[in-house]
Amino acid sequence: MNLKTIAFILVAIGIVLIFLATPKIIDSIPFLKGVSPKYIIIPGVILVGIGMIIVMSGSEGKKHSYHHKTKMGEEVPIFHNKEIIGYRITK
């Protein structure tokens, strides 16, 4: 399993925990009757947060890449000082 799939599973579990923390659901499930909703909501929010951080950090590396693959080869930027003035294709 890749990291993004695990992150989405964590988010899903967190959303289910947040849903379970509503008073009507807590009263309908026998083993949750004595549990305070904050003990269910806090781990749910933490799991959603961790999952979102993992998803966002995994896609960040692809955004800032200057190298684009084409059928002819890889596009590499041509710099003049700090500006990109064009691209060339390397094979």
PyMOL Python script that loads the backbone (N, CA, C, O; Angstrom):
from pymol import cmd

cmd.read_pdbstr("""\
ATOM      1  N   MET A   1       0.845  -1.181   0.000  1.00  0.00           N
ATOM      2  CA  MET A   1       0.000   0.000   0.000  1.00  0.00           C
ATOM      3  C   MET A   1       0.888   1.241   0.000  1.00  0.00           C
ATOM      4  O   MET A   1       1.869   1.308   0.740  1.00  0.00           O
ATOM      5  N   ASN A   2       0.545   2.213  -0.822  1.00  0.00           N
ATOM      6  CA  ASN A   2       1.370   3.411  -0.836  1.00  0.00           C
ATOM      7  C   ASN A   2       0.920   4.386   0.255  1.00  0.00           C
ATOM      8  O   ASN A   2      -0.114   4.187   0.893  1.00  0.00           O
ATOM      9  N   LEU A   3       1.695   5.419   0.451  1.00  0.00           N
ATOM     10  CA  LEU A   3       1.483   6.351   1.545  1.00  0.00           C
ATOM     11  C   LEU A   3       0.190   7.136   1.390  1.00  0.00           C
ATOM     12  O   LEU A   3      -0.472   7.442   2.381  1.00  0.00           O
ATOM     13  N   LYS A   4      -0.173   7.462   0.162  1.00  0.00           N
ATOM     14  CA  LYS A   4      -1.395   8.230  -0.070  1.00  0.00           C
ATOM     15  C   LYS A   4      -2.637   7.415   0.310  1.00  0.00           C
ATOM     16  O   LYS A   4      -3.593   7.965   0.858  1.00  0.00           O
ATOM     17  N   THR A   5      -2.628   6.125   0.024  1.00  0.00           N
ATOM     18  CA  THR A   5      -3.756   5.264   0.385  1.00  0.00           C
ATOM     19  C   THR A   5      -3.905   5.182   1.895  1.00  0.00           C
ATOM     20  O   THR A   5      -5.019   5.237   2.416  1.00  0.00           O
ATOM     21  N   ILE A   6      -2.795   5.053   2.595  1.00  0.00           N
ATOM     22  CA  ILE A   6      -2.831   5.018   4.060  1.00  0.00           C
ATOM     23  C   ILE A   6      -3.364   6.329   4.609  1.00  0.00           C
ATOM     24  O   ILE A   6      -4.124   6.333   5.577  1.00  0.00           O
ATOM     25  N   ALA A   7      -2.973   7.443   4.001  1.00  0.00           N
ATOM     26  CA  ALA A   7      -3.452   8.747   4.451  1.00  0.00           C
ATOM     27  C   ALA A   7      -4.958   8.866   4.271  1.00  0.00           C
ATOM     28  O   ALA A   7      -5.644   9.379   5.155  1.00  0.00           O
ATOM     29  N   PHE A   8      -5.482   8.402   3.142  1.00  0.00           N
ATOM     30  CA  PHE A   8      -6.923   8.455   2.918  1.00  0.00           C
ATOM     31  C   PHE A   8      -7.676   7.549   3.892  1.00  0.00           C
ATOM     32  O   PHE A   8      -8.780   7.885   4.319  1.00  0.00           O
ATOM     33  N   ILE A   9      -7.094   6.413   4.243  1.00  0.00           N
ATOM     34  CA  ILE A   9      -7.711   5.526   5.233  1.00  0.00           C
ATOM     35  C   ILE A   9      -7.750   6.215   6.590  1.00  0.00           C
ATOM     36  O   ILE A   9      -8.752   6.122   7.299  1.00  0.00           O
ATOM     37  N   LEU A  10      -6.664   6.911   6.966  1.00  0.00           N
ATOM     38  CA  LEU A  10      -6.644   7.644   8.232  1.00  0.00           C
ATOM     39  C   LEU A  10      -7.716   8.729   8.261  1.00  0.00           C
ATOM     40  O   LEU A  10      -8.389   8.912   9.275  1.00  0.00           O
ATOM     41  N   VAL A  11      -7.875   9.442   7.162  1.00  0.00           N
ATOM     42  CA  VAL A  11      -8.907  10.478   7.087  1.00  0.00           C
ATOM     43  C   VAL A  11     -10.292   9.856   7.229  1.00  0.00           C
ATOM     44  O   VAL A  11     -11.146  10.397   7.931  1.00  0.00           O
ATOM     45  N   ALA A  12     -10.517   8.732   6.573  1.00  0.00           N
ATOM     46  CA  ALA A  12     -11.824   8.067   6.653  1.00  0.00           C
ATOM     47  C   ALA A  12     -12.129   7.604   8.081  1.00  0.00           C
ATOM     48  O   ALA A  12     -13.249   7.769   8.564  1.00  0.00           O
ATOM     49  N   ILE A  13     -11.133   7.027   8.748  1.00  0.00           N
ATOM     50  CA  ILE A  13     -11.328   6.589  10.133  1.00  0.00           C
ATOM     51  C   ILE A  13     -11.612   7.795  11.028  1.00  0.00           C
ATOM     52  O   ILE A  13     -12.468   7.722  11.909  1.00  0.00           O
ATOM     53  N   GLY A  14     -10.906   8.893  10.811  1.00  0.00           N
ATOM     54  CA  GLY A  14     -11.135  10.100  11.594  1.00  0.00           C
ATOM     55  C   GLY A  14     -12.533  10.646  11.407  1.00  0.00           C
ATOM     56  O   GLY A  14     -13.166  11.074  12.373  1.00  0.00           O
ATOM     57  N   ILE A  15     -13.030  10.639  10.169  1.00  0.00           N
ATOM     58  CA  ILE A  15     -14.391  11.131   9.911  1.00  0.00           C
ATOM     59  C   ILE A  15     -15.425  10.221  10.573  1.00  0.00           C
ATOM     60  O   ILE A  15     -16.427  10.704  11.100  1.00  0.00           O
ATOM     61  N   VAL A  16     -15.191   8.922  10.550  1.00  0.00           N
ATOM     62  CA  VAL A  16     -16.106   7.988  11.222  1.00  0.00           C
ATOM     63  C   VAL A  16     -16.105   8.248  12.727  1.00  0.00           C
ATOM     64  O   VAL A  16     -17.164   8.233  13.354  1.00  0.00           O
ATOM     65  N   LEU A  17     -14.942   8.483  13.311  1.00  0.00           N
ATOM     66  CA  LEU A  17     -14.878   8.776  14.746  1.00  0.00           C
ATOM     67  C   LEU A  17     -15.617  10.069  15.089  1.00  0.00           C
ATOM     68  O   LEU A  17     -16.306  10.138  16.107  1.00  0.00           O
ATOM     69  N   ILE A  18     -15.478  11.076  14.256  1.00  0.00           N
ATOM     70  CA  ILE A  18     -16.193  12.331  14.495  1.00  0.00           C
ATOM     71  C   ILE A  18     -17.699  12.102  14.398  1.00  0.00           C
ATOM     72  O   ILE A  18     -18.466  12.659  15.183  1.00  0.00           O
ATOM     73  N   PHE A  19     -18.124  11.280  13.433  1.00  0.00           N
ATOM     74  CA  PHE A  19     -19.539  10.949  13.305  1.00  0.00           C
ATOM     75  C   PHE A  19     -20.035  10.183  14.528  1.00  0.00           C
ATOM     76  O   PHE A  19     -21.152  10.415  14.990  1.00  0.00           O
ATOM     77  N   LEU A  20     -19.218   9.274  15.055  1.00  0.00           N
ATOM     78  CA  LEU A  20     -19.619   8.483  16.223  1.00  0.00           C
ATOM     79  C   LEU A  20     -19.738   9.316  17.494  1.00  0.00           C
ATOM     80  O   LEU A  20     -20.361   8.872  18.458  1.00  0.00           O
ATOM     81  N   ALA A  21     -19.160  10.502  17.516  1.00  0.00           N
ATOM     82  CA  ALA A  21     -19.155  11.325  18.728  1.00  0.00           C
ATOM     83  C   ALA A  21     -20.448  12.109  18.939  1.00  0.00           C
ATOM     84  O   ALA A  21     -20.569  12.826  19.932  1.00  0.00           O
ATOM     85  N   THR A  22     -21.414  11.992  18.030  1.00  0.00           N
ATOM     86  CA  THR A  22     -22.684  12.687  18.235  1.00  0.00           C
ATOM     87  C   THR A  22     -23.462  12.006  19.368  1.00  0.00           C
ATOM     88  O   THR A  22     -23.388  10.787  19.522  1.00  0.00           O
ATOM     89  N   PRO A  23     -24.204  12.784  20.157  1.00  0.00           N
ATOM     90  CA  PRO A  23     -24.895  12.205  21.329  1.00  0.00           C
ATOM     91  C   PRO A  23     -25.863  11.066  20.995  1.00  0.00           C
ATOM     92  O   PRO A  23     -25.945  10.100  21.755  1.00  0.00           O
ATOM     93  N   LYS A  24     -26.589  11.151  19.894  1.00  0.00           N
ATOM     94  CA  LYS A  24     -27.540  10.078  19.557  1.00  0.00           C
ATOM     95  C   LYS A  24     -26.822   8.775  19.220  1.00  0.00           C
ATOM     96  O   LYS A  24     -27.288   7.696  19.584  1.00  0.00           O
ATOM     97  N   ILE A  25     -25.705   8.870  18.535  1.00  0.00           N
ATOM     98  CA  ILE A  25     -24.938   7.661  18.191  1.00  0.00           C
ATOM     99  C   ILE A  25     -24.318   7.060  19.443  1.00  0.00           C
ATOM    100  O   ILE A  25     -24.311   5.840  19.611  1.00  0.00           O
ATOM    101  N   ILE A  26     -23.796   7.913  20.328  1.00  0.00           N
ATOM    102  CA  ILE A  26     -23.187   7.409  21.565  1.00  0.00           C
ATOM    103  C   ILE A  26     -24.222   6.668  22.405  1.00  0.00           C
ATOM    104  O   ILE A  26     -23.920   5.621  22.976  1.00  0.00           O
ATOM    105  N   ASP A  27     -25.446   7.203  22.486  1.00  0.00           N
ATOM    106  CA  ASP A  27     -26.493   6.544  23.274  1.00  0.00           C
ATOM    107  C   ASP A  27     -26.977   5.245  22.640  1.00  0.00           C
ATOM    108  O   ASP A  27     -27.439   4.352  23.351  1.00  0.00           O
ATOM    109  N   SER A  28     -26.880   5.121  21.309  1.00  0.00           N
ATOM    110  CA  SER A  28     -27.370   3.909  20.650  1.00  0.00           C
ATOM    111  C   SER A  28     -26.361   2.761  20.660  1.00  0.00           C
ATOM    112  O   SER A  28     -26.747   1.608  20.469  1.00  0.00           O
ATOM    113  N   ILE A  29     -25.084   3.050  20.877  1.00  0.00           N
ATOM    114  CA  ILE A  29     -24.061   2.002  20.918  1.00  0.00           C
ATOM    115  C   ILE A  29     -23.769   1.677  22.387  1.00  0.00           C
ATOM    116  O   ILE A  29     -23.366   2.560  23.144  1.00  0.00           O
ATOM    117  N   PRO A  30     -23.969   0.419  22.793  1.00  0.00           N
ATOM    118  CA  PRO A  30     -23.855   0.075  24.218  1.00  0.00           C
ATOM    119  C   PRO A  30     -22.475   0.334  24.836  1.00  0.00           C
ATOM    120  O   PRO A  30     -22.402   0.829  25.960  1.00  0.00           O
ATOM    121  N   PHE A  31     -21.392   0.019  24.141  1.00  0.00           N
ATOM    122  CA  PHE A  31     -20.069   0.173  24.765  1.00  0.00           C
ATOM    123  C   PHE A  31     -19.575   1.616  24.766  1.00  0.00           C
ATOM    124  O   PHE A  31     -18.521   1.892  25.338  1.00  0.00           O
ATOM    125  N   LEU A  32     -20.298   2.545  24.145  1.00  0.00           N
ATOM    126  CA  LEU A  32     -19.908   3.955  24.154  1.00  0.00           C
ATOM    127  C   LEU A  32     -20.767   4.808  25.083  1.00  0.00           C
ATOM    128  O   LEU A  32     -20.562   6.020  25.154  1.00  0.00           O
ATOM    129  N   LYS A  33     -21.730   4.207  25.801  1.00  0.00           N
ATOM    130  CA  LYS A  33     -22.672   4.985  26.609  1.00  0.00           C
ATOM    131  C   LYS A  33     -22.003   5.828  27.685  1.00  0.00           C
ATOM    132  O   LYS A  33     -22.459   6.944  27.933  1.00  0.00           O
ATOM    133  N   GLY A  34     -20.978   5.368  28.316  1.00  0.00           N
ATOM    134  CA  GLY A  34     -20.343   6.110  29.394  1.00  0.00           C
ATOM    135  C   GLY A  34     -19.194   7.013  28.947  1.00  0.00           C
ATOM    136  O   GLY A  34     -18.598   7.708  29.770  1.00  0.00           O
ATOM    137  N   VAL A  35     -18.886   7.007  27.675  1.00  0.00           N
ATOM    138  CA  VAL A  35     -17.728   7.742  27.159  1.00  0.00           C
ATOM    139  C   VAL A  35     -18.131   9.174  26.793  1.00  0.00           C
ATOM    140  O   VAL A  35     -19.169   9.407  26.173  1.00  0.00           O
ATOM    141  N   SER A  36     -17.289  10.118  27.189  1.00  0.00           N
ATOM    142  CA  SER A  36     -17.512  11.516  26.835  1.00  0.00           C
ATOM    143  C   SER A  36     -17.208  11.723  25.349  1.00  0.00           C
ATOM    144  O   SER A  36     -16.267  11.128  24.825  1.00  0.00           O
ATOM    145  N   PRO A  37     -17.998  12.563  24.661  1.00  0.00           N
ATOM    146  CA  PRO A  37     -17.760  12.778  23.220  1.00  0.00           C
ATOM    147  C   PRO A  37     -16.381  13.351  22.900  1.00  0.00           C
ATOM    148  O   PRO A  37     -15.843  13.097  21.822  1.00  0.00           O
ATOM    149  N   LYS A  38     -15.807  14.115  23.815  1.00  0.00           N
ATOM    150  CA  LYS A  38     -14.494  14.695  23.519  1.00  0.00           C
ATOM    151  C   LYS A  38     -13.402  13.637  23.396  1.00  0.00           C
ATOM    152  O   LYS A  38     -12.406  13.855  22.707  1.00  0.00           O
ATOM    153  N   TYR A  39     -13.580  12.484  24.063  1.00  0.00           N
ATOM    154  CA  TYR A  39     -12.599  11.407  23.948  1.00  0.00           C
ATOM    155  C   TYR A  39     -12.688  10.687  22.599  1.00  0.00           C
ATOM    156  O   TYR A  39     -11.790   9.924  22.245  1.00  0.00           O
ATOM    157  N   ILE A  40     -13.753  10.921  21.856  1.00  0.00           N
ATOM    158  CA  ILE A  40     -13.896  10.344  20.528  1.00  0.00           C
ATOM    159  C   ILE A  40     -13.565  11.385  19.459  1.00  0.00           C
ATOM    160  O   ILE A  40     -12.947  11.060  18.445  1.00  0.00           O
ATOM    161  N   ILE A  41     -13.975  12.639  19.686  1.00  0.00           N
ATOM    162  CA  ILE A  41     -13.754  13.697  18.692  1.00  0.00           C
ATOM    163  C   ILE A  41     -12.266  14.024  18.549  1.00  0.00           C
ATOM    164  O   ILE A  41     -11.769  14.180  17.434  1.00  0.00           O
ATOM    165  N   ILE A  42     -11.559  14.127  19.668  1.00  0.00           N
ATOM    166  CA  ILE A  42     -10.142  14.533  19.615  1.00  0.00           C
ATOM    167  C   ILE A  42      -9.300  13.571  18.780  1.00  0.00           C
ATOM    168  O   ILE A  42      -8.564  14.037  17.911  1.00  0.00           O
ATOM    169  N   PRO A  43      -9.366  12.245  18.994  1.00  0.00           N
ATOM    170  CA  PRO A  43      -8.596  11.351  18.109  1.00  0.00           C
ATOM    171  C   PRO A  43      -9.060  11.413  16.652  1.00  0.00           C
ATOM    172  O   PRO A  43      -8.253  11.259  15.735  1.00  0.00           O
ATOM    173  N   GLY A  44     -10.369  11.640  16.438  1.00  0.00           N
ATOM    174  CA  GLY A  44     -10.875  11.753  15.077  1.00  0.00           C
ATOM    175  C   GLY A  44     -10.292  12.951  14.350  1.00  0.00           C
ATOM    176  O   GLY A  44      -9.880  12.844  13.195  1.00  0.00           O
ATOM    177  N   VAL A  45     -10.257  14.099  15.030  1.00  0.00           N
ATOM    178  CA  VAL A  45      -9.696  15.303  14.425  1.00  0.00           C
ATOM    179  C   VAL A  45      -8.192  15.130  14.178  1.00  0.00           C
ATOM    180  O   VAL A  45      -7.673  15.574  13.154  1.00  0.00           O
ATOM    181  N   ILE A  46      -7.505  14.489  15.113  1.00  0.00           N
ATOM    182  CA  ILE A  46      -6.065  14.252  14.954  1.00  0.00           C
ATOM    183  C   ILE A  46      -5.804  13.352  13.742  1.00  0.00           C
ATOM    184  O   ILE A  46      -4.891  13.617  12.960  1.00  0.00           O
ATOM    185  N   LEU A  47      -6.598  12.290  13.584  1.00  0.00           N
ATOM    186  CA  LEU A  47      -6.415  11.400  12.439  1.00  0.00           C
ATOM    187  C   LEU A  47      -6.694  12.108  11.117  1.00  0.00           C
ATOM    188  O   LEU A  47      -5.976  11.901  10.139  1.00  0.00           O
ATOM    189  N   VAL A  48      -7.731  12.940  11.082  1.00  0.00           N
ATOM    190  CA  VAL A  48      -8.018  13.693   9.857  1.00  0.00           C
ATOM    191  C   VAL A  48      -6.859  14.639   9.544  1.00  0.00           C
ATOM    192  O   VAL A  48      -6.443  14.755   8.391  1.00  0.00           O
ATOM    193  N   GLY A  49      -6.338  15.314  10.573  1.00  0.00           N
ATOM    194  CA  GLY A  49      -5.219  16.237  10.372  1.00  0.00           C
ATOM    195  C   GLY A  49      -3.968  15.546   9.876  1.00  0.00           C
ATOM    196  O   GLY A  49      -3.320  16.026   8.946  1.00  0.00           O
ATOM    197  N   ILE A  50      -3.620  14.423  10.486  1.00  0.00           N
ATOM    198  CA  ILE A  50      -2.426  13.680  10.067  1.00  0.00           C
ATOM    199  C   ILE A  50      -2.585  13.176   8.635  1.00  0.00           C
ATOM    200  O   ILE A  50      -1.650  13.250   7.837  1.00  0.00           O
ATOM    201  N   GLY A  51      -3.767  12.664   8.315  1.00  0.00           N
ATOM    202  CA  GLY A  51      -4.006  12.184   6.956  1.00  0.00           C
ATOM    203  C   GLY A  51      -3.892  13.288   5.926  1.00  0.00           C
ATOM    204  O   GLY A  51      -3.316  13.084   4.858  1.00  0.00           O
ATOM    205  N   MET A  52      -4.435  14.460   6.235  1.00  0.00           N
ATOM    206  CA  MET A  52      -4.367  15.581   5.298  1.00  0.00           C
ATOM    207  C   MET A  52      -2.929  16.071   5.126  1.00  0.00           C
ATOM    208  O   MET A  52      -2.525  16.427   4.019  1.00  0.00           O
ATOM    209  N   ILE A  53      -2.160  16.092   6.205  1.00  0.00           N
ATOM    210  CA  ILE A  53      -0.752  16.499   6.109  1.00  0.00           C
ATOM    211  C   ILE A  53       0.026  15.537   5.222  1.00  0.00           C
ATOM    212  O   ILE A  53       0.848  15.963   4.411  1.00  0.00           O
ATOM    213  N   ILE A  54      -0.232  14.238   5.375  1.00  0.00           N
ATOM    214  CA  ILE A  54       0.470  13.245   4.558  1.00  0.00           C
ATOM    215  C   ILE A  54       0.095  13.402   3.084  1.00  0.00           C
ATOM    216  O   ILE A  54       0.962  13.335   2.213  1.00  0.00           O
ATOM    217  N   VAL A  55      -1.188  13.608   2.804  1.00  0.00           N
ATOM    218  CA  VAL A  55      -1.623  13.769   1.413  1.00  0.00           C
ATOM    219  C   VAL A  55      -1.008  15.019   0.803  1.00  0.00           C
ATOM    220  O   VAL A  55      -0.529  14.979  -0.330  1.00  0.00           O
ATOM    221  N   MET A  56      -1.013  16.119   1.530  1.00  0.00           N
ATOM    222  CA  MET A  56      -0.483  17.372   0.996  1.00  0.00           C
ATOM    223  C   MET A  56       1.038  17.312   0.825  1.00  0.00           C
ATOM    224  O   MET A  56       1.559  17.848  -0.152  1.00  0.00           O
ATOM    225  N   SER A  57       1.748  16.685   1.735  1.00  0.00           N
ATOM    226  CA  SER A  57       3.206  16.628   1.609  1.00  0.00           C
ATOM    227  C   SER A  57       3.631  15.691   0.486  1.00  0.00           C
ATOM    228  O   SER A  57       4.695  15.889  -0.100  1.00  0.00           O
ATOM    229  N   GLY A  58       2.844  14.696   0.175  1.00  0.00           N
ATOM    230  CA  GLY A  58       3.183  13.774  -0.899  1.00  0.00           C
ATOM    231  C   GLY A  58       3.061  14.390  -2.269  1.00  0.00           C
ATOM    232  O   GLY A  58       3.802  14.011  -3.176  1.00  0.00           O
ATOM    233  N   SER A  59       2.147  15.332  -2.451  1.00  0.00           N
ATOM    234  CA  SER A  59       1.963  15.928  -3.773  1.00  0.00           C
ATOM    235  C   SER A  59       2.793  17.183  -3.963  1.00  0.00           C
ATOM    236  O   SER A  59       2.819  17.726  -5.068  1.00  0.00           O
ATOM    237  N   GLU A  60       3.463  17.660  -2.944  1.00  0.00           N
ATOM    238  CA  GLU A  60       4.223  18.914  -3.026  1.00  0.00           C
ATOM    239  C   GLU A  60       5.432  18.803  -3.934  1.00  0.00           C
ATOM    240  O   GLU A  60       5.769  19.764  -4.626  1.00  0.00           O
ATOM    241  N   GLY A  61       6.091  17.659  -3.949  1.00  0.00           N
ATOM    242  CA  GLY A  61       7.305  17.506  -4.739  1.00  0.00           C
ATOM    243  C   GLY A  61       7.070  17.584  -6.241  1.00  0.00           C
ATOM    244  O   GLY A  61       7.974  17.986  -6.973  1.00  0.00           O
ATOM    245  N   LYS A  62       5.920  17.224  -6.710  1.00  0.00           N
ATOM    246  CA  LYS A  62       5.636  17.236  -8.138  1.00  0.00           C
ATOM    247  C   LYS A  62       5.343  18.636  -8.656  1.00  0.00           C
ATOM    248  O   LYS A  62       5.530  18.898  -9.844  1.00  0.00           O
ATOM    249  N   LYS A  63       4.884  19.547  -7.789  1.00  0.00           N
ATOM    250  CA  LYS A  63       4.521  20.888  -8.222  1.00  0.00           C
ATOM    251  C   LYS A  63       5.713  21.714  -8.646  1.00  0.00           C
ATOM    252  O   LYS A  63       5.610  22.494  -9.592  1.00  0.00           O
ATOM    253  N   HIS A  64       6.834  21.568  -7.980  1.00  0.00           N
ATOM    254  CA  HIS A  64       7.969  22.456  -8.157  1.00  0.00           C
ATOM    255  C   HIS A  64       9.046  21.898  -9.069  1.00  0.00           C
ATOM    256  O   HIS A  64      10.168  22.405  -9.077  1.00  0.00           O
ATOM    257  N   SER A  65       8.738  20.892  -9.818  1.00  0.00           N
ATOM    258  CA  SER A  65       9.731  20.299 -10.701  1.00  0.00           C
ATOM    259  C   SER A  65       9.830  21.096 -11.997  1.00  0.00           C
ATOM    260  O   SER A  65       8.810  21.397 -12.617  1.00  0.00           O
ATOM    261  N   TYR A  66      11.050  21.440 -12.412  1.00  0.00           N
ATOM    262  CA  TYR A  66      11.268  22.156 -13.655  1.00  0.00           C
ATOM    263  C   TYR A  66      11.353  21.212 -14.840  1.00  0.00           C
ATOM    264  O   TYR A  66      11.194  21.638 -15.984  1.00  0.00           O
ATOM    265  N   HIS A  67      11.598  19.950 -14.586  1.00  0.00           N
ATOM    266  CA  HIS A  67      11.845  18.990 -15.649  1.00  0.00           C
ATOM    267  C   HIS A  67      10.525  18.341 -16.073  1.00  0.00           C
ATOM    268  O   HIS A  67       9.844  17.710 -15.265  1.00  0.00           O
ATOM    269  N   HIS A  68      10.179  18.503 -17.334  1.00  0.00           N
ATOM    270  CA  HIS A  68       8.971  17.922 -17.879  1.00  0.00           C
ATOM    271  C   HIS A  68       9.355  16.888 -18.928  1.00  0.00           C
ATOM    272  O   HIS A  68      10.202  17.153 -19.781  1.00  0.00           O
ATOM    273  N   LYS A  69       8.749  15.732 -18.872  1.00  0.00           N
ATOM    274  CA  LYS A  69       9.032  14.671 -19.836  1.00  0.00           C
ATOM    275  C   LYS A  69       8.146  14.857 -21.068  1.00  0.00           C
ATOM    276  O   LYS A  69       6.944  15.099 -20.955  1.00  0.00           O
ATOM    277  N   THR A  70       8.743  14.744 -22.207  1.00  0.00           N
ATOM    278  CA  THR A  70       8.010  14.758 -23.467  1.00  0.00           C
ATOM    279  C   THR A  70       8.381  13.505 -24.245  1.00  0.00           C
ATOM    280  O   THR A  70       9.193  12.704 -23.782  1.00  0.00           O
ATOM    281  N   LYS A  71       7.793  13.330 -25.422  1.00  0.00           N
ATOM    282  CA  LYS A  71       8.110  12.164 -26.243  1.00  0.00           C
ATOM    283  C   LYS A  71       9.543  12.219 -26.770  1.00  0.00           C
ATOM    284  O   LYS A  71      10.174  11.184 -26.986  1.00  0.00           O
ATOM    285  N   MET A  72      10.054  13.443 -26.974  1.00  0.00           N
ATOM    286  CA  MET A  72      11.403  13.598 -27.524  1.00  0.00           C
ATOM    287  C   MET A  72      12.486  13.533 -26.451  1.00  0.00           C
ATOM    288  O   MET A  72      13.638  13.229 -26.761  1.00  0.00           O
ATOM    289  N   GLY A  73      12.143  13.809 -25.217  1.00  0.00           N
ATOM    290  CA  GLY A  73      13.123  13.803 -24.136  1.00  0.00           C
ATOM    291  C   GLY A  73      12.624  14.600 -22.955  1.00  0.00           C
ATOM    292  O   GLY A  73      11.417  14.755 -22.763  1.00  0.00           O
ATOM    293  N   GLU A  74      13.547  15.104 -22.166  1.00  0.00           N
ATOM    294  CA  GLU A  74      13.208  15.841 -20.964  1.00  0.00           C
ATOM    295  C   GLU A  74      13.426  17.336 -21.196  1.00  0.00           C
ATOM    296  O   GLU A  74      14.477  17.744 -21.691  1.00  0.00           O
ATOM    297  N   GLU A  75      12.427  18.155 -20.838  1.00  0.00           N
ATOM    298  CA  GLU A  75      12.557  19.599 -20.985  1.00  0.00           C
ATOM    299  C   GLU A  75      13.327  20.172 -19.801  1.00  0.00           C
ATOM    300  O   GLU A  75      12.995  19.895 -18.649  1.00  0.00           O
ATOM    301  N   VAL A  76      14.339  20.956 -20.078  1.00  0.00           N
ATOM    302  CA  VAL A  76      15.166  21.576 -19.058  1.00  0.00           C
ATOM    303  C   VAL A  76      15.121  23.091 -19.279  1.00  0.00           C
ATOM    304  O   VAL A  76      15.272  23.540 -20.415  1.00  0.00           O
ATOM    305  N   PRO A  77      14.918  23.893 -18.223  1.00  0.00           N
ATOM    306  CA  PRO A  77      14.823  25.338 -18.429  1.00  0.00           C
ATOM    307  C   PRO A  77      16.164  25.978 -18.774  1.00  0.00           C
ATOM    308  O   PRO A  77      17.222  25.508 -18.355  1.00  0.00           O
ATOM    309  N   ILE A  78      16.095  27.055 -19.542  1.00  0.00           N
ATOM    310  CA  ILE A  78      17.267  27.868 -19.859  1.00  0.00           C
ATOM    311  C   ILE A  78      17.130  29.152 -19.059  1.00  0.00           C
ATOM    312  O   ILE A  78      16.156  29.888 -19.216  1.00  0.00           O
ATOM    313  N   PHE A  79      18.103  29.420 -18.206  1.00  0.00           N
ATOM    314  CA  PHE A  79      18.048  30.585 -17.322  1.00  0.00           C
ATOM    315  C   PHE A  79      18.906  31.720 -17.868  1.00  0.00           C
ATOM    316  O   PHE A  79      19.970  31.488 -18.442  1.00  0.00           O
ATOM    317  N   HIS A  80      18.434  32.940 -17.683  1.00  0.00           N
ATOM    318  CA  HIS A  80      19.234  34.145 -17.889  1.00  0.00           C
ATOM    319  C   HIS A  80      19.090  34.929 -16.597  1.00  0.00           C
ATOM    320  O   HIS A  80      18.014  35.447 -16.299  1.00  0.00           O
ATOM    321  N   ASN A  81      20.175  35.018 -15.824  1.00  0.00           N
ATOM    322  CA  ASN A  81      20.133  35.507 -14.432  1.00  0.00           C
ATOM    323  C   ASN A  81      19.195  34.597 -13.651  1.00  0.00           C
ATOM    324  O   ASN A  81      19.486  33.411 -13.496  1.00  0.00           O
ATOM    325  N   LYS A  82      18.075  35.121 -13.153  1.00  0.00           N
ATOM    326  CA  LYS A  82      17.154  34.276 -12.399  1.00  0.00           C
ATOM    327  C   LYS A  82      15.865  34.001 -13.161  1.00  0.00           C
ATOM    328  O   LYS A  82      14.954  33.384 -12.609  1.00  0.00           O
ATOM    329  N   GLU A  83      15.761  34.433 -14.389  1.00  0.00           N
ATOM    330  CA  GLU A  83      14.547  34.254 -15.179  1.00  0.00           C
ATOM    331  C   GLU A  83      14.689  33.070 -16.124  1.00  0.00           C
ATOM    332  O   GLU A  83      15.768  32.805 -16.653  1.00  0.00           O
ATOM    333  N   ILE A  84      13.601  32.376 -16.324  1.00  0.00           N
ATOM    334  CA  ILE A  84      13.572  31.310 -17.312  1.00  0.00           C
ATOM    335  C   ILE A  84      13.223  31.959 -18.644  1.00  0.00           C
ATOM    336  O   ILE A  84      12.169  32.580 -18.785  1.00  0.00           O
ATOM    337  N   ILE A  85      14.115  31.812 -19.621  1.00  0.00           N
ATOM    338  CA  ILE A  85      13.868  32.436 -20.921  1.00  0.00           C
ATOM    339  C   ILE A  85      13.474  31.419 -21.983  1.00  0.00           C
ATOM    340  O   ILE A  85      13.098  31.804 -23.090  1.00  0.00           O
ATOM    341  N   GLY A  86      13.550  30.163 -21.678  1.00  0.00           N
ATOM    342  CA  GLY A  86      13.163  29.131 -22.633  1.00  0.00           C
ATOM    343  C   GLY A  86      13.433  27.754 -22.089  1.00  0.00           C
ATOM    344  O   GLY A  86      13.889  27.597 -20.957  1.00  0.00           O
ATOM    345  N   TYR A  87      13.147  26.752 -22.904  1.00  0.00           N
ATOM    346  CA  TYR A  87      13.367  25.368 -22.531  1.00  0.00           C
ATOM    347  C   TYR A  87      14.104  24.675 -23.657  1.00  0.00           C
ATOM    348  O   TYR A  87      13.940  25.026 -24.825  1.00  0.00           O
ATOM    349  N   ARG A  88      14.913  23.697 -23.308  1.00  0.00           N
ATOM    350  CA  ARG A  88      15.559  22.861 -24.310  1.00  0.00           C
ATOM    351  C   ARG A  88      15.257  21.414 -23.967  1.00  0.00           C
ATOM    352  O   ARG A  88      14.954  21.084 -22.820  1.00  0.00           O
ATOM    353  N   ILE A  89      15.341  20.571 -24.952  1.00  0.00           N
ATOM    354  CA  ILE A  89      15.036  19.161 -24.749  1.00  0.00           C
ATOM    355  C   ILE A  89      16.320  18.372 -24.725  1.00  0.00           C
ATOM    356  O   ILE A  89      17.126  18.442 -25.653  1.00  0.00           O
ATOM    357  N   THR A  90      16.511  17.611 -23.644  1.00  0.00           N
ATOM    358  CA  THR A  90      17.674  16.728 -23.537  1.00  0.00           C
ATOM    359  C   THR A  90      17.191  15.292 -23.682  1.00  0.00           C
ATOM    360  O   THR A  90      16.067  14.963 -23.302  1.00  0.00           O
ATOM    361  N   LYS A  91      18.044  14.447 -24.233  1.00  0.00           N
ATOM    362  CA  LYS A  91      17.651  13.048 -24.431  1.00  0.00           C
ATOM    363  C   LYS A  91      18.341  12.151 -23.457  1.00  0.00           C
ATOM    364  O   LYS A  91      18.129  10.939 -23.477  1.00  0.00           O
TER     365      LYS A  91
END
""", "prot")
cmd.dss("prot")
cmd.show_as("cartoon", "prot")
cmd.util.cbc("prot")
cmd.orient("prot")
